Amino acid sequence: MSAPAEPPAEPPAELLRLRGSIDNIDAALVHLLAERFKCTQDVGRLKADLGLPPSDPGRESRQIDRLRALAAEAGLDPVFAEKFLNFIVAEVIRHHEDIASERPQG
Amino acid sequence: MSAPAEPPAEPPAELLRLRGSIDNIDAALVHLLAERFKCTQDVGRLKADLGLPPSDPGRESRQIDRLRALAAEAGLDPVFAEKFLNFIVAEVIRHHEDIASERPQG
């Protein structure tokens, strides 16, 4: 029998400390996203009630400009901030289309 | 000349209120993401210093399980939470590969 492979080293303390911070931030992100989707579900129901279209390009364009500016101030890549908003908005529009498709057309 | 098209109605007050909350949450998300990338940049530098690989499948698998559980508790779709983490991790790995490629090999 060959000698057993060297067991993987315990991650260094500094790595564990950083991962703890990342885990805390991720928990905050998940909870904020849950609140954000509550708001957008309400927006979806309101738009369906009023017969407004799920997507609103003017609003989305203003959101992108604002988030890019906030990102630049916060030291976050504005290109990433825009990709992030697009990622969220794609999910929101999917929710809104689901809501609209559940309503009787009239 | 035909009559001018009816001007678009001002969005209803309830929609404006919800959009205000969404904008506040988005500002918080952008600032948390900026902090998260500071942590992962530090992780990237540490890994490059120690010669550790940029990606760590075991860690990522534990993060996914944890975030799915947190999402379920918070009323967020766990499938979305996992897609969200994958979206962020893809950006992080890109940063780490950039950091590693800037270091002399050997």
Backbone of each chain as ProteinMPNN parsed JSONL, in Angstrom:
{"seq_chain_A": "MSAPAEPPAEPPAELLRLRGSIDNIDAALVHLLAERFKCTQDVGRLKADLGLPPSDPGRESRQIDRLRALAAEAGLDPVFAEKFLNFIVAEVIRHHEDIASERPQG", "coords_chain_A": {"N_chain_A": [[0.839, -1.213, 0.0], [0.482, 2.179, -0.818], [1.662, 5.209, 0.739], [-0.761, 7.149, 2.535], [-2.431, 9.917, 0.947], [-1.379, 13.251, 1.597], [-3.25, 14.913, 4.082], [-5.68, 17.496, 3.338], [-4.62, 20.795, 4.069], [-5.752, 22.758, 6.843], [-7.714, 25.66, 6.153], [-6.027, 28.844, 6.06], [-6.058, 31.112, 8.908], [-6.674, 33.781, 8.259], [-8.012, 33.527, 5.863], [-10.288, 32.154, 6.73], [-11.408, 34.123, 8.353], [-12.05, 36.129, 6.472], [-13.886, 34.697, 4.937], [-15.922, 34.399, 6.812], [-16.857, 37.049, 6.963], [-17.776, 37.367, 4.338], [-19.841, 35.47, 4.348], [-21.581, 36.665, 6.21], [-22.255, 39.016, 4.824], [-23.49, 37.874, 2.598], [-25.778, 36.74, 3.782], [-27.116, 39.078, 4.494], [-27.525, 40.145, 1.925], [-29.264, 38.209, 0.808], [-31.518, 38.553, 2.428], [-32.204, 41.203, 1.857], [-32.748, 40.949, -0.86], [-34.998, 39.321, -0.708], [-36.82, 41.132, 0.421], [-36.837, 43.031, -1.633], [-38.042, 41.605, -3.72], [-40.55, 41.271, -2.621], [-41.501, 43.889, -2.818], [-41.441, 44.173, -5.634], [-43.213, 42.217, -6.393], [-45.545, 43.364, -5.434], [-45.572, 45.596, -7.087], [-45.961, 44.271, -9.5], [-48.521, 43.154, -9.165], [-50.0, 45.511, -8.927], [-49.518, 46.718, -11.436], [-50.709, 44.801, -13.081], [-53.353, 45.021, -12.218], [-53.926, 47.59, -13.107], [-53.548, 47.382, -15.76], [-51.086, 48.023, -16.822], [-48.005, 47.736, -18.73], [-45.683, 44.971, -18.113], [-42.933, 45.584, -18.346], [-40.849, 48.513, -18.189], [-39.181, 50.542, -19.96], [-38.135, 53.193, -19.677], [-38.046, 53.716, -16.909], [-36.291, 51.603, -16.209], [-33.953, 52.395, -17.475], [-33.34, 54.745, -16.074], [-32.885, 53.618, -13.572], [-30.579, 52.098, -14.084], [-28.68, 54.105, -14.704], [-28.577, 55.442, -12.233], [-27.724, 53.398, -10.479], [-25.231, 52.763, -11.545], [-23.87, 55.137, -10.986], [-23.988, 55.162, -8.163], [-22.533, 52.823, -7.697], [-19.986, 53.497, -8.679], [-19.248, 55.462, -6.829], [-19.124, 53.837, -4.571], [-17.026, 52.199, -5.041], [-17.447, 49.972, -6.598], [-17.43, 48.07, -9.58], [-18.958, 49.746, -12.189], [-19.918, 48.523, -14.508], [-20.356, 45.935, -13.677], [-22.364, 46.455, -11.789], [-24.449, 47.229, -13.447], [-24.862, 44.862, -14.896], [-25.686, 43.29, -12.782], [-28.117, 44.545, -12.024], [-29.582, 44.059, -14.353], [-29.73, 41.297, -14.23], [-31.354, 40.924, -11.959], [-33.662, 42.297, -12.769], [-34.509, 40.782, -14.924], [-35.484, 38.539, -13.63], [-37.549, 39.724, -12.179], [-39.26, 40.617, -14.235], [-40.03, 38.195, -15.245], [-41.532, 37.265, -13.045], [-43.594, 39.211, -13.14], [-44.785, 38.703, -15.593], [-45.757, 36.185, -15.06], [-47.681, 36.854, -13.113], [-49.383, 38.49, -14.671], [-50.272, 36.613, -16.522], [-51.837, 35.027, -15.017], [-54.096, 36.47, -14.614], [-57.481, 37.097, -15.682], [-58.018, 38.024, -19.061], [-59.115, 41.148, -20.469]], "CA_chain_A": [[0.0, 0.0, 0.0], [1.228, 3.434, -0.823], [1.348, 6.1, 1.859], [-1.967, 7.942, 2.254], [-2.165, 11.29, 0.486], [-1.33, 14.251, 2.677], [-4.587, 15.491, 4.236], [-5.672, 18.916, 2.968], [-4.336, 21.682, 5.203], [-6.817, 23.662, 7.315], [-7.515, 26.977, 5.531], [-5.38, 29.786, 6.976], [-7.0, 31.883, 9.74], [-7.103, 35.008, 7.569], [-9.022, 33.109, 4.872], [-11.521, 31.856, 7.473], [-11.968, 35.408, 8.8], [-12.668, 36.778, 5.307], [-15.074, 33.923, 4.558], [-16.973, 34.753, 7.771], [-17.441, 38.327, 6.536], [-18.533, 37.109, 3.097], [-21.087, 34.784, 4.72], [-22.472, 37.658, 6.815], [-22.755, 39.898, 3.757], [-24.423, 37.102, 1.776], [-27.051, 36.634, 4.499], [-27.772, 40.386, 4.34], [-27.969, 40.257, 0.526], [-30.437, 37.345, 0.606], [-32.679, 39.147, 3.08], [-32.597, 42.39, 1.082], [-33.383, 40.496, -2.106], [-36.354, 38.863, -0.368], [-37.649, 42.339, 0.551], [-36.972, 43.66, -2.951], [-39.028, 40.863, -4.517], [-41.885, 41.6, -2.092], [-41.891, 45.165, -3.453], [-41.711, 44.033, -7.073], [-44.469, 41.454, -6.523], [-46.614, 44.353, -5.275], [-45.594, 46.373, -8.337], [-46.536, 43.406, -10.53], [-49.977, 43.08, -8.977], [-50.55, 46.839, -9.228], [-49.49, 46.909, -12.892], [-51.717, 43.928, -13.683], [-54.66, 45.625, -11.905], [-54.125, 48.83, -13.877], [-53.32, 47.102, -17.183], [-49.806, 48.593, -17.28], [-47.109, 46.669, -19.221], [-44.726, 44.506, -17.09], [-41.623, 46.221, -18.493], [-40.919, 49.964, -18.32], [-37.794, 50.853, -20.357], [-37.685, 54.485, -19.145], [-37.709, 53.462, -15.496], [-35.095, 50.749, -16.12], [-32.796, 53.195, -17.894], [-32.992, 55.634, -14.947], [-32.305, 52.776, -12.506], [-29.206, 51.733, -14.461], [-27.824, 55.29, -14.54], [-28.419, 55.714, -10.806], [-26.912, 52.357, -9.838], [-23.843, 52.914, -12.01], [-23.276, 56.252, -10.239], [-23.797, 54.694, -6.779], [-21.462, 51.826, -7.715], [-18.704, 54.197, -8.846], [-18.956, 56.079, -5.526], [-18.873, 52.804, -3.56], [-15.859, 51.398, -5.419], [-17.892, 48.755, -7.298], [-17.372, 48.223, -11.035], [-20.295, 50.111, -12.695], [-20.351, 47.525, -15.505], [-20.929, 44.821, -12.907], [-23.627, 46.914, -11.189], [-25.473, 47.188, -14.498], [-25.154, 43.436, -15.135], [-26.425, 42.832, -11.608], [-29.51, 45.02, -12.125], [-30.232, 43.324, -15.448], [-29.971, 39.941, -13.721], [-32.517, 41.011, -11.054], [-34.842, 42.755, -13.517], [-34.971, 39.645, -15.725], [-36.294, 37.71, -12.727], [-38.761, 40.493, -11.857], [-40.163, 40.614, -15.398], [-40.594, 36.843, -15.277], [-42.609, 37.255, -12.042], [-44.711, 40.056, -13.583], [-45.482, 38.0, -16.672], [-46.531, 35.127, -14.388], [-48.862, 37.479, -12.498], [-50.302, 38.934, -15.734], [-50.85, 35.453, -17.209], [-52.824, 34.409, -14.118], [-55.287, 37.304, -14.575], [-58.325, 37.005, -16.871], [-57.811, 39.14, -19.987], [-60.387, 41.796, -20.638]], "C_chain_A": [[0.86, 1.243, 0.0], [0.813, 4.279, 0.379], [0.091, 6.902, 1.521], [-1.582, 9.346, 1.807], [-2.174, 12.223, 1.688], [-2.729, 14.862, 2.847], [-4.565, 16.966, 3.869], [-5.455, 19.776, 4.21], [-5.596, 22.458, 5.573], [-6.615, 25.02, 6.617], [-6.881, 27.944, 6.536], [-6.418, 30.663, 7.684], [-7.533, 33.116, 9.011], [-8.172, 34.685, 6.513], [-10.352, 32.823, 5.57], [-12.205, 33.148, 7.942], [-12.695, 36.103, 7.631], [-13.937, 36.033, 4.887], [-16.231, 34.185, 5.521], [-17.655, 36.062, 7.392], [-18.285, 38.143, 5.275], [-19.865, 36.43, 3.428], [-22.08, 35.749, 5.371], [-23.089, 38.565, 5.749], [-23.773, 39.148, 2.898], [-25.777, 36.944, 2.463], [-27.826, 37.951, 4.37], [-28.311, 40.546, 2.918], [-29.239, 39.443, 0.288], [-31.678, 37.986, 1.233], [-33.147, 40.416, 2.359], [-33.273, 41.99, -0.229], [-34.802, 40.005, -1.843], [-37.299, 40.059, -0.232], [-37.882, 43.006, -0.804], [-38.037, 42.942, -3.787], [-40.439, 41.024, -3.94], [-42.388, 42.89, -2.747], [-42.26, 44.953, -4.921], [-42.926, 43.132, -7.319], [-45.654, 42.41, -6.378], [-46.738, 45.21, -6.539], [-46.273, 45.548, -9.436], [-48.051, 43.322, -10.414], [-50.643, 44.402, -9.349], [-50.611, 47.068, -10.742], [-50.551, 46.047, -13.578], [-53.114, 44.497, -13.438], [-54.962, 46.803, -12.824], [-53.92, 48.623, -15.371], [-52.055, 47.747, -17.721], [-48.884, 47.469, -17.753], [-46.094, 46.269, -18.148], [-43.406, 45.275, -17.14], [-41.811, 47.721, -18.698], [-39.506, 50.462, -18.645], [-37.275, 52.176, -19.794], [-37.238, 54.36, -17.7], [-36.408, 52.655, -15.394], [-33.828, 51.527, -16.499], [-32.364, 54.147, -16.766], [-32.371, 54.831, -13.802], [-30.849, 52.427, -12.822], [-28.269, 52.915, -14.244], [-27.527, 55.543, -13.059], [-27.5, 54.683, -10.158], [-25.463, 52.412, -10.285], [-23.15, 54.025, -11.226], [-23.012, 55.84, -8.788], [-22.63, 53.711, -6.712], [-20.1, 52.528, -7.787], [-18.287, 54.847, -7.522], [-18.514, 55.039, -4.497], [-17.653, 51.944, -3.89], [-16.225, 50.056, -6.052], [-17.857, 49.043, -8.8], [-18.779, 48.564, -11.573], [-20.816, 49.132, -13.738], [-20.979, 46.337, -14.78], [-22.274, 45.228, -12.298], [-24.757, 46.857, -12.212], [-25.867, 45.74, -14.817], [-26.009, 42.876, -14.006], [-27.891, 43.268, -11.704], [-30.243, 44.264, -13.237], [-30.603, 41.907, -15.018], [-31.231, 39.92, -12.845], [-33.782, 41.331, -11.852], [-35.388, 41.615, -14.386], [-35.873, 38.742, -14.884], [-37.615, 38.416, -12.4], [-39.759, 40.426, -13.017], [-40.808, 39.231, -15.545], [-41.75, 36.725, -14.261], [-43.834, 38.026, -12.547], [-45.498, 39.37, -14.699], [-46.303, 36.847, -16.104], [-47.816, 35.71, -13.798], [-49.878, 37.848, -13.58], [-51.0, 37.73, -16.369], [-51.882, 34.747, -16.336], [-54.128, 35.212, -14.07], [-56.146, 37.034, -15.81], [-58.084, 38.235, -17.751], [-59.143, 39.813, -20.237], [-60.467, 43.008, -21.453]], "O_chain_A": [[1.844, 1.337, 0.733], [-0.256, 4.079, 0.956], [-0.111, 7.292, 0.371], [-0.56, 9.893, 2.222], [-2.89, 12.0, 2.665], [-3.334, 15.285, 1.862], [-3.548, 17.632, 4.061], [-6.032, 19.518, 5.267], [-6.41, 22.777, 4.707], [-5.482, 25.486, 6.497], [-7.167, 27.869, 7.731], [-7.498, 30.927, 7.155], [-8.711, 33.453, 9.134], [-9.104, 35.459, 6.297], [-11.414, 33.198, 5.072], [-13.432, 33.248, 7.926], [-13.811, 36.599, 7.791], [-14.938, 36.652, 4.526], [-17.39, 34.194, 5.107], [-18.877, 36.181, 7.485], [-19.377, 38.699, 5.163], [-20.898, 36.776, 2.855], [-23.281, 35.666, 5.117], [-24.288, 38.844, 5.771], [-24.798, 39.71, 2.514], [-26.814, 37.006, 1.803], [-29.04, 37.945, 4.164], [-29.428, 41.027, 2.728], [-30.177, 39.918, -0.352], [-32.758, 37.965, 0.642], [-34.347, 40.671, 2.263], [-34.245, 42.615, -0.654], [-35.704, 40.238, -2.648], [-38.435, 40.017, -0.706], [-38.98, 43.484, -1.09], [-38.833, 43.582, -4.475], [-41.419, 40.927, -4.677], [-43.539, 42.976, -3.174], [-43.263, 45.483, -5.398], [-43.596, 43.267, -8.343], [-46.644, 42.293, -7.099], [-47.839, 45.51, -7.0], [-47.069, 46.079, -10.211], [-48.773, 43.404, -11.408], [-51.693, 44.428, -9.99], [-51.617, 47.547, -11.267], [-51.207, 46.484, -14.524], [-53.964, 44.466, -14.327], [-56.097, 46.993, -13.262], [-54.091, 49.551, -16.162], [-51.942, 47.996, -18.921], [-48.966, 46.355, -17.235], [-45.677, 47.112, -17.354], [-42.825, 45.583, -16.099], [-42.793, 48.157, -19.298], [-38.727, 50.767, -17.743], [-36.093, 52.277, -19.465], [-36.172, 54.847, -17.324], [-35.532, 52.98, -14.593], [-32.768, 51.33, -15.906], [-31.171, 54.333, -16.53], [-31.445, 55.3, -13.14], [-29.991, 52.457, -11.939], [-27.19, 52.759, -13.672], [-26.389, 55.819, -12.678], [-26.609, 55.035, -9.386], [-24.559, 52.139, -9.495], [-21.987, 53.888, -10.845], [-21.947, 56.129, -8.242], [-21.829, 53.759, -5.778], [-19.179, 52.188, -7.045], [-17.118, 54.791, -7.138], [-17.652, 55.306, -3.66], [-17.286, 51.062, -3.114], [-15.426, 49.12, -6.048], [-18.217, 50.137, -9.234], [-19.698, 47.757, -11.428], [-22.025, 48.929, -13.844], [-22.0, 45.801, -15.211], [-23.216, 44.436, -12.292], [-25.884, 46.483, -11.885], [-27.046, 45.43, -14.985], [-26.931, 42.094, -14.235], [-28.797, 42.462, -11.492], [-31.399, 43.875, -13.067], [-31.654, 41.386, -15.392], [-32.067, 39.025, -12.967], [-34.833, 40.724, -11.645], [-36.601, 41.501, -14.563], [-36.893, 38.245, -15.363], [-38.668, 37.781, -12.35], [-40.952, 40.206, -12.807], [-41.975, 39.113, -15.919], [-42.803, 36.166, -14.567], [-44.967, 37.565, -12.406], [-46.725, 39.447, -14.742], [-47.398, 36.556, -16.586], [-48.898, 35.143, -13.958], [-51.07, 37.57, -13.446], [-52.179, 37.808, -16.715], [-52.7, 33.971, -16.83], [-55.141, 34.73, -13.563], [-55.604, 36.767, -16.883], [-57.961, 39.352, -17.247], [-60.186, 39.159, -20.226], [-61.547, 43.576, -21.609]]}, "seq_chain_B": "MSAPAEPPAEPPAELLRLRGSIDNIDAALVHLLAERFKCTQDVGRLKADLGLPPSDPGRESRQIDRLRALAAEAGLDPVFAEKFLNFIVAEVIRHHEDIASERPQG", "coords_chain_B": {"N_chain_B": [[-53.921, 67.986, -39.404], [-53.658, 65.361, -37.061], [-55.135, 64.801, -33.825], [-53.056, 65.338, -30.954], [-51.349, 62.581, -29.386], [-52.571, 61.111, -26.398], [-51.078, 62.318, -23.443], [-48.661, 60.432, -21.525], [-49.911, 59.021, -18.536], [-49.188, 60.186, -15.23], [-47.307, 58.05, -13.074], [-49.143, 55.965, -10.787], [-49.575, 56.858, -7.284], [-49.06, 54.793, -5.457], [-47.419, 53.105, -6.922], [-45.187, 54.761, -7.221], [-44.385, 54.948, -4.573], [-43.642, 52.29, -3.998], [-41.557, 52.029, -5.827], [-39.746, 53.813, -4.717], [-39.009, 52.419, -2.398], [-37.791, 50.185, -3.6], [-35.638, 51.46, -4.843], [-34.213, 52.329, -2.592], [-33.508, 49.855, -1.448], [-31.946, 48.848, -3.532], [-29.762, 50.604, -3.458], [-28.657, 49.855, -1.015], [-28.005, 47.185, -1.64], [-26.036, 47.568, -3.629], [-24.018, 48.789, -2.13], [-23.432, 46.774, -0.275], [-22.54, 44.786, -2.02], [-20.238, 46.03, -2.947], [-18.674, 45.961, -0.614], [-18.535, 43.173, -0.322], [-16.989, 42.435, -2.555], [-14.617, 43.676, -1.877], [-13.813, 41.993, 0.216], [-13.545, 39.577, -1.229], [-11.582, 40.263, -3.016], [-9.451, 40.483, -1.261], [-9.369, 37.805, -0.442], [-8.606, 36.712, -2.888], [-6.029, 37.792, -3.272], [-4.747, 36.66, -1.078], [-5.001, 33.907, -1.659], [-3.502, 33.814, -4.013], [-0.99, 34.537, -3.012], [-0.485, 32.312, -1.41], [-0.514, 30.304, -3.188], [-2.873, 28.907, -3.604], [-5.671, 27.4, -5.359], [-7.871, 29.424, -7.465], [-10.612, 28.723, -7.464], [-12.868, 26.938, -5.296], [-14.44, 24.204, -4.921], [-15.667, 22.77, -2.766], [-16.119, 24.679, -0.726], [-17.826, 26.381, -2.205], [-20.023, 24.75, -2.604], [-20.941, 24.418, 0.021], [-21.644, 27.062, 0.55], [-23.755, 27.436, -1.244], [-25.688, 25.604, -0.238], [-26.173, 26.768, 2.274], [-27.105, 29.345, 1.579], [-29.403, 28.722, 0.143], [-30.972, 27.663, 2.195], [-31.203, 29.905, 3.916], [-32.552, 31.587, 2.151], [-35.002, 30.254, 1.798], [-36.082, 30.505, 4.37], [-36.376, 33.27, 4.409], [-38.285, 33.747, 2.56], [-37.552, 33.882, -0.068], [-37.102, 32.654, -3.364], [-35.358, 29.651, -3.405], [-34.058, 28.598, -5.635], [-33.563, 30.859, -7.146], [-31.845, 32.167, -5.361], [-29.623, 30.505, -5.471], [-28.893, 30.806, -8.174], [-28.229, 33.481, -8.068], [-25.992, 33.479, -6.324], [-24.233, 31.993, -7.927], [-23.934, 33.78, -10.013], [-22.575, 35.903, -8.781], [-20.277, 34.561, -7.892], [-19.09, 33.823, -10.283], [-18.134, 36.261, -11.171], [-16.331, 36.815, -9.124], [-14.446, 34.745, -9.434], [-13.419, 35.457, -11.868], [-12.138, 37.855, -11.111], [-10.21, 36.733, -9.373], [-8.703, 35.16, -11.081], [-7.646, 37.158, -12.648], [-6.008, 38.405, -10.724], [-4.224, 36.301, -10.155], [-3.02, 36.025, -12.63], [-1.532, 38.247, -12.814], [0.557, 37.84, -11.171], [3.983, 36.818, -10.851], [4.838, 33.58, -12.062], [5.784, 30.507, -10.399]], "CA_chain_B": [[-53.153, 67.341, -38.333], [-54.457, 64.579, -36.114], [-55.017, 65.239, -32.43], [-51.872, 64.732, -30.326], [-51.607, 61.396, -28.558], [-52.79, 61.418, -24.987], [-49.786, 62.217, -22.751], [-48.668, 59.305, -20.58], [-50.367, 59.397, -17.198], [-48.235, 60.111, -14.107], [-47.493, 56.755, -12.406], [-49.942, 56.085, -9.564], [-48.798, 57.134, -6.068], [-48.622, 53.532, -4.846], [-46.274, 52.636, -7.719], [-44.038, 55.617, -6.874], [-43.967, 54.574, -3.22], [-42.926, 51.013, -4.104], [-40.286, 52.271, -6.527], [-38.846, 54.446, -3.737], [-38.452, 51.343, -1.561], [-36.877, 49.401, -4.445], [-34.408, 52.251, -5.023], [-33.459, 52.273, -1.329], [-32.939, 48.508, -1.319], [-30.872, 48.72, -4.524], [-28.577, 51.315, -2.969], [-28.066, 48.988, 0.011], [-27.397, 46.032, -2.324], [-24.796, 47.997, -4.294], [-22.977, 49.027, -1.124], [-23.021, 45.471, 0.258], [-21.738, 44.11, -3.047], [-18.909, 46.663, -2.951], [-17.943, 45.391, 0.53], [-18.27, 41.756, -0.592], [-15.868, 42.316, -3.492], [-13.385, 43.982, -1.12], [-13.43, 40.746, 0.906], [-13.099, 38.534, -2.165], [-10.28, 40.683, -3.546], [-8.472, 40.076, -0.243], [-9.241, 36.352, -0.57], [-7.855, 36.445, -4.119], [-4.61, 38.08, -3.039], [-4.259, 35.66, -0.132], [-4.857, 32.638, -2.378], [-2.37, 33.927, -4.945], [0.224, 34.505, -2.177], [-0.27, 30.975, -0.858], [-0.555, 29.322, -4.268], [-4.123, 28.136, -3.581], [-6.426, 27.604, -6.606], [-8.902, 30.458, -7.345], [-11.926, 28.144, -7.195], [-12.87, 25.969, -4.202], [-15.781, 23.614, -5.078], [-16.259, 22.397, -1.478], [-16.614, 25.926, -0.131], [-18.963, 26.893, -2.976], [-21.163, 23.869, -2.359], [-21.475, 24.766, 1.348], [-22.288, 28.379, 0.439], [-25.048, 27.261, -1.933], [-26.63, 24.979, 0.699], [-26.522, 27.736, 3.312], [-27.922, 30.434, 1.032], [-30.734, 28.179, -0.187], [-31.723, 27.553, 3.453], [-31.531, 31.271, 4.334], [-33.551, 32.112, 1.221], [-36.293, 29.631, 2.103], [-36.573, 31.157, 5.597], [-36.69, 34.687, 4.155], [-39.348, 33.86, 1.556], [-36.953, 34.084, -1.399], [-36.984, 31.399, -4.114], [-34.002, 29.108, -3.256], [-33.444, 28.446, -6.968], [-33.027, 32.17, -7.492], [-30.694, 32.435, -4.484], [-28.471, 29.763, -6.001], [-28.492, 31.487, -9.419], [-27.615, 34.737, -7.642], [-24.64, 33.194, -5.844], [-23.408, 31.612, -9.084], [-23.676, 35.017, -10.763], [-21.542, 36.642, -8.041], [-19.046, 33.768, -7.836], [-18.456, 33.901, -11.61], [-17.396, 37.532, -11.201], [-15.223, 36.684, -8.182], [-13.409, 33.881, -10.019], [-12.779, 36.287, -12.893], [-11.19, 38.725, -10.39], [-9.103, 35.941, -8.83], [-7.839, 34.766, -12.198], [-6.899, 38.379, -12.998], [-4.969, 38.591, -9.723], [-3.228, 35.246, -10.325], [-2.284, 36.2, -13.894], [-0.631, 39.403, -12.652], [1.684, 37.429, -10.324], [4.97, 35.959, -11.515], [4.64, 32.151, -11.793], [6.964, 29.728, -10.028]], "C_chain_B": [[-54.072, 66.561, -37.395], [-54.239, 65.125, -34.704], [-53.773, 64.6, -31.821], [-52.262, 63.536, -29.473], [-51.784, 61.845, -27.112], [-51.455, 61.317, -24.247], [-49.82, 61.059, -21.762], [-49.073, 59.795, -19.201], [-49.193, 59.321, -16.22], [-48.406, 58.744, -13.438], [-48.303, 56.936, -11.118], [-49.054, 56.195, -8.32], [-48.255, 55.848, -5.444], [-47.417, 52.96, -5.602], [-45.028, 53.455, -7.374], [-43.496, 55.259, -5.486], [-43.144, 53.279, -3.263], [-41.577, 51.202, -4.795], [-39.273, 52.951, -5.61], [-38.2, 53.4, -2.838], [-37.453, 50.501, -2.361], [-35.555, 50.152, -4.624], [-33.56, 52.249, -3.75], [-32.779, 50.911, -1.156], [-31.78, 48.337, -2.305], [-29.605, 49.436, -4.084], [-27.87, 50.481, -1.903], [-27.372, 47.793, -0.637], [-26.061, 46.412, -2.968], [-23.68, 48.195, -3.263], [-22.512, 47.709, -0.485], [-22.167, 44.705, -0.752], [-20.335, 44.705, -3.111], [-18.061, 46.104, -1.8], [-17.585, 43.92, 0.281], [-17.067, 41.592, -1.532], [-14.549, 42.77, -2.851], [-12.89, 42.718, -0.419], [-12.872, 39.728, -0.088], [-11.804, 38.949, -2.877], [-9.175, 40.297, -2.557], [-8.259, 38.56, -0.284], [-8.376, 36.006, -1.788], [-6.362, 36.677, -3.93], [-3.989, 37.035, -2.119], [-4.021, 34.313, -0.841], [-3.671, 32.669, -3.337], [-1.049, 33.866, -4.174], [0.562, 33.082, -1.753], [-0.279, 29.888, -1.934], [-1.786, 28.435, -4.233], [-4.899, 28.387, -4.88], [-7.535, 28.641, -6.411], [-10.256, 29.881, -6.922], [-11.808, 27.081, -6.106], [-14.268, 25.324, -4.176], [-16.439, 23.236, -3.757], [-16.87, 23.595, -0.783], [-17.861, 26.414, -0.878], [-20.216, 26.048, -2.736], [-21.795, 24.167, -0.989], [-22.19, 26.119, 1.315], [-23.672, 28.261, -0.205], [-26.075, 26.669, -0.973], [-27.114, 25.991, 1.736], [-27.449, 28.823, 2.766], [-29.309, 29.95, 0.63], [-31.584, 28.086, 1.079], [-32.137, 28.939, 3.958], [-32.639, 31.854, 3.456], [-34.931, 31.554, 1.555], [-36.909, 30.264, 3.344], [-37.069, 32.578, 5.328], [-37.804, 34.859, 3.13], [-38.834, 34.182, 0.17], [-36.827, 32.715, -2.067], [-35.554, 30.852, -3.999], [-33.291, 28.896, -4.596], [-32.84, 29.774, -7.407], [-31.793, 32.488, -6.652], [-29.444, 31.729, -4.999], [-27.971, 30.401, -7.297], [-27.751, 32.775, -9.09], [-26.175, 34.494, -7.174], [-23.726, 32.806, -7.011], [-23.009, 32.836, -9.902], [-22.533, 35.804, -10.112], [-20.207, 35.888, -8.093], [-18.328, 33.795, -9.188], [-17.617, 35.171, -11.709], [-16.165, 37.444, -10.292], [-14.09, 35.858, -8.796], [-12.671, 34.642, -11.122], [-11.753, 37.225, -12.238], [-9.962, 37.937, -9.935], [-8.151, 35.512, -9.944], [-7.021, 35.957, -12.674], [-5.727, 38.569, -12.033], [-3.845, 37.576, -9.943], [-2.374, 35.506, -11.574], [-1.321, 37.382, -13.805], [0.616, 39.044, -11.828], [2.693, 36.654, -11.162], [4.746, 34.5, -11.114], [5.936, 31.552, -11.253], [7.142, 29.622, -8.583]], "O_chain_B": [[-55.128, 67.049, -36.992], [-53.262, 65.827, -34.443], [-53.459, 63.45, -32.128], [-53.356, 63.483, -28.912], [-51.207, 62.843, -26.679], [-50.753, 60.318, -24.406], [-50.876, 60.734, -21.219], [-48.633, 60.853, -18.752], [-48.306, 58.48, -16.374], [-49.54, 58.307, -13.246], [-48.16, 57.95, -10.435], [-47.931, 55.692, -8.301], [-47.124, 55.819, -4.959], [-46.506, 52.398, -4.994], [-43.937, 52.899, -7.248], [-42.285, 55.27, -5.264], [-42.085, 53.186, -2.643], [-40.578, 50.606, -4.394], [-38.074, 52.694, -5.714], [-37.006, 53.471, -2.546], [-36.391, 50.147, -1.851], [-34.482, 49.552, -4.562], [-32.333, 52.176, -3.819], [-31.614, 50.835, -0.764], [-30.753, 47.753, -1.961], [-28.5, 48.942, -4.307], [-26.642, 50.402, -1.882], [-26.271, 47.423, -0.23], [-25.081, 45.674, -2.867], [-22.535, 47.811, -3.5], [-21.328, 47.55, -0.189], [-21.19, 44.055, -0.382], [-19.358, 43.982, -3.306], [-16.88, 45.809, -1.981], [-16.49, 43.471, 0.62], [-16.23, 40.714, -1.327], [-13.481, 42.299, -3.241], [-11.7, 42.406, -0.452], [-11.851, 39.093, 0.174], [-11.021, 38.095, -3.292], [-8.103, 39.843, -2.957], [-7.13, 38.081, -0.177], [-7.524, 35.12, -1.725], [-5.535, 35.875, -4.363], [-2.866, 36.581, -2.338], [-2.989, 33.67, -0.652], [-2.932, 31.692, -3.465], [-0.098, 33.224, -4.62], [1.727, 32.686, -1.734], [-0.081, 28.709, -1.642], [-1.763, 27.327, -4.77], [-4.799, 29.474, -5.449], [-8.092, 28.741, -5.318], [-10.964, 30.483, -6.115], [-10.785, 26.405, -5.997], [-15.17, 25.821, -3.503], [-17.657, 23.364, -3.628], [-18.003, 23.536, -0.305], [-18.842, 26.814, -0.25], [-21.328, 26.573, -2.672], [-23.018, 24.168, -0.849], [-23.216, 26.301, 1.97], [-24.631, 28.899, 0.23], [-27.201, 27.16, -0.89], [-28.304, 26.066, 2.04], [-28.444, 29.18, 3.396], [-30.286, 30.688, 0.762], [-32.776, 28.392, 1.05], [-33.278, 29.133, 4.378], [-33.546, 32.526, 3.947], [-35.914, 32.294, 1.589], [-38.111, 30.53, 3.378], [-38.042, 33.035, 5.928], [-38.226, 35.982, 2.855], [-39.572, 34.691, -0.673], [-36.484, 31.731, -1.412], [-34.618, 31.514, -4.447], [-32.067, 29.004, -4.679], [-31.746, 29.814, -7.969], [-30.809, 33.018, -7.167], [-28.346, 32.285, -4.966], [-26.763, 30.524, -7.501], [-26.77, 33.123, -9.747], [-25.256, 35.209, -7.574], [-22.577, 33.244, -7.073], [-21.894, 32.919, -10.417], [-21.642, 36.306, -10.798], [-19.152, 36.484, -8.307], [-17.098, 33.791, -9.236], [-16.519, 35.156, -12.266], [-15.091, 37.934, -10.642], [-12.92, 36.225, -8.692], [-11.46, 34.495, -11.29], [-10.638, 37.377, -12.738], [-8.828, 38.391, -10.084], [-6.934, 35.506, -9.76], [-5.86, 35.812, -13.057], [-4.605, 38.855, -12.45], [-2.666, 37.93, -9.923], [-1.171, 35.246, -11.581], [-0.405, 37.506, -14.619], [1.587, 39.799, -11.778], [2.315, 35.919, -12.074], [4.491, 34.217, -9.943], [7.032, 32.004, -11.584], [8.095, 28.994, -8.122]]}, "name": "protein", "num_of_chains": 2, "seq": "MSAPAEPPAEPPAELLRLRGSIDNIDAALVHLLAERFKCTQDVGRLKADLGLPPSDPGRESRQIDRLRALAAEAGLDPVFAEKFLNFIVAEVIRHHEDIASERPQGMSAPAEPPAEPPAELLRLRGSIDNIDAALVHLLAERFKCTQDVGRLKADLGLPPSDPGRESRQIDRLRALAAEAGLDPVFAEKFLNFIVAEVIRHHEDIASERPQG"}
